[in-house]
Amino acid sequence: MKKLSTQYLVGIAMLFFSLYQLAKPDFWEASLYLSAGLAFISMGLVKNKVFENHEKAMTIISWTLIIIAGFLLLFLARTDT
């Protein structure tokens, strides 16, 4: 359970950091942290078996958010000056 609470904590921290990036306004980095934070939280929900009836859909959503975060990270690393 400790690992899951750490996963939720990291996800919530990323969501708050995305709000900070929106206040700057840096929309690309905000979208990166938003998708990564939601991926952490959704994977925690899958591992904790919160949505047992929709486990396959939640796994697909989680992996989609992980892939989006990866592409955003590569895009930001490429365009950062």
C-alpha positions as CSV (number, residue, x, y, z in Angstrom):
1,M,0.0,0.0,0.0
2,K,2.9,2.3,0.6
3,K,4.0,2.2,-3.0
4,L,0.5,3.0,-4.2
5,S,0.2,6.0,-1.8
6,T,3.6,7.2,-3.2
7,Q,2.2,6.8,-6.7
8,Y,-0.8,8.9,-5.9
9,L,1.3,11.5,-4.2
10,V,3.6,11.9,-7.2
11,G,0.6,12.1,-9.5
12,I,-1.0,14.8,-7.4
13,A,2.3,16.7,-7.2
14,M,2.5,16.7,-11.0
15,L,-1.1,17.9,-11.3
16,F,-0.3,20.8,-8.9
17,F,2.9,21.6,-10.9
18,S,0.9,21.6,-14.1
19,L,-1.3,24.3,-12.5
20,Y,1.8,26.3,-11.7
21,Q,2.9,26.0,-15.3
22,L,-0.5,27.2,-16.4
23,A,-0.1,30.3,-14.2
24,K,3.3,31.1,-15.9
25,P,1.7,30.5,-18.8
26,D,3.7,27.6,-20.3
27,F,1.0,25.4,-21.9
28,W,3.3,22.8,-23.4
29,E,4.9,21.9,-20.1
30,A,1.5,22.1,-18.3
31,S,0.2,19.5,-20.7
32,L,3.2,17.3,-20.1
33,Y,2.8,17.4,-16.3
34,L,-1.0,17.0,-16.6
35,S,-0.7,13.9,-18.7
36,A,2.0,12.4,-16.6
37,G,0.2,13.1,-13.4
38,L,-3.0,11.6,-14.7
39,A,-1.0,8.6,-15.9
40,F,0.4,8.0,-12.4
41,I,-3.0,8.3,-10.8
42,S,-4.8,6.1,-13.3
43,M,-2.1,3.4,-13.0
44,G,-2.5,3.5,-9.2
45,L,-6.2,3.0,-9.7
46,V,-5.6,0.0,-11.9
47,K,-3.1,-1.5,-9.5
48,N,-5.5,-0.9,-6.5
49,K,-8.3,-2.5,-8.5
50,V,-10.7,0.4,-7.9
51,F,-12.5,-0.1,-11.2
52,E,-12.5,-3.9,-11.5
53,N,-15.3,-3.9,-14.1
54,H,-13.4,-1.4,-16.3
55,E,-9.9,-2.6,-15.8
56,K,-9.1,-3.1,-19.5
57,A,-10.4,0.4,-20.4
58,M,-8.4,2.0,-17.5
59,T,-5.3,0.2,-18.6
60,I,-5.7,1.5,-22.1
61,I,-6.3,5.0,-20.8
62,S,-3.2,4.8,-18.6
63,W,-0.9,3.6,-21.4
64,T,-2.3,6.3,-23.7
65,L,-1.5,9.0,-21.2
66,I,2.0,7.5,-20.7
67,I,2.6,7.6,-24.5
68,I,1.3,11.2,-24.7
69,A,3.6,12.2,-21.9
70,G,6.5,10.5,-23.6
71,F,5.8,12.3,-26.9
72,L,5.4,15.7,-25.1
73,L,8.7,15.1,-23.3
74,L,10.5,14.4,-26.6
75,F,8.9,17.4,-28.2
76,L,9.9,19.7,-25.4
77,A,13.4,18.4,-25.3
78,R,13.7,19.0,-29.1
79,T,12.2,22.5,-29.1
80,D,13.7,23.8,-25.8
81,T,16.2,26.6,-26.4
